[in-house]
């Protein structure tokens, strides 16, 4: 009976990482006490250990809090568009609640924006109200798919324009979409000064990357994003409901004391914006980053554009690292600039590799990607009975198993995708047959063809390389 069940309370640290597990992430945060404190706080207060989500939260929350209050040489501030790619039920909602609490405790609840973009006008109205508005968006991938679609409505096209333009509008201002010449609303289309909104969005990887083609990757949307994917998903655990770390609370309180005004009841956005300049040798570091950016762009005509804002994003994150390490800073110190580069490069390298492997311009390319993914994810048969192999992880897969694990079937597009892969040498289609038995087909990665042949020949099979799909 249910009443007879004995519930054993979990260890308080069940599902929590040990110190060695979090060290690489603390290092990416330059072992900054405020940022690592936020990282640990997020982990304690969510149901799943997901360090990449905690990493994104730490930087995004402080970037939002600082945005418009500190700038780099008066030209740009710390607003970021951060996308976290993770499966469901890893604590995304709880993380957004923690994000909101930081802004509320800073006295700037007005900085929290809507959780969806319905129109350019609505977004512009919110940013006009608070130039550093932060939009926390669930299912960001669906929004991107909608506004980036070749069939996007005029409303969605205007939203795309607003998101792109506002990212760099801190120094230049943002002009909302013009109304008709006779519109009474035309008077409301004045330039929004110091616009510096932030986006903290979450999505699943498949939904996010399916929203892009190589054409969209080059529009400037992707290179504005700092994309972090959850690679580590821990065990389910109980949130500790721990209070904000003392050092984080002190930093947030300092922001409140510096920028709160009795007259307005709101915090200044840019009226008292502090300017940071280069510390010793920081200008040389940023010059080197700019050269690296140029080289990376030229290295790949199709997806090198992912790195087009490497230097700019490095400067934005450097503001975050510097101010959270010393709120009285007047210069960006070298170690914070270097750490900012390391963090941004970590994220953009992921974006680039995922763009190359996940963005498909046609259904045939999508199917080809599914073939490789199926081979990489097939679980090896350990029985030792070769003719029963469904496949070997990362090496080869049986045709019937491929059709079970992908969209590959007997249609013309599937045949075209497989034929193209075989003719380009990306995979081999191997027929195996024993005496008068029925033939079976496998798809084999080139590097493992000899191993495949040895395994099946040792079991008495005859092998034939074929690209015939009839």
Secondary structure, DSSP 4 states (H G I P E B T S, - for coil): -GGG---PPPPTTTT---HHHHHHHHHHTTT-HHHHHHHHHHHHTSSB--HHHHHHHHHHHHHHHHBTTEEETTTB----EEEEE--SSSSHHHHHHHHHHHHHHTT-GGGB--SS---HHHHHHHHHH-TT-EEEESSHHHHHHHHHSTT--HHHHHHHHHHHHHHT-TTT-B-PPP--TT-GGGGG---BTT---EEEEEE-HHHHHHT--HHHHTTTSGGGEEEEE------B-----PPPPHHHHHHHHHHHHHHB-TTTSSB-SSTT-EEEEE-TTHHHHHHHHHHHHHHHHHT-TTTGGGGTTHHHHHHHHHHHHHHHH-TT-SEE-HHHHHHHHHHHHHHHHHHHHHHHHH--SSHHHHHHHHHHHHHHHPPPP-S--GGG--EETTTEEEHHHHHHHSS--SSHHHHHHHHHHHHTTSEEEEEEE-TTSPPEEEEEEGGGHHHHHHHHHTTT-EEEE-----
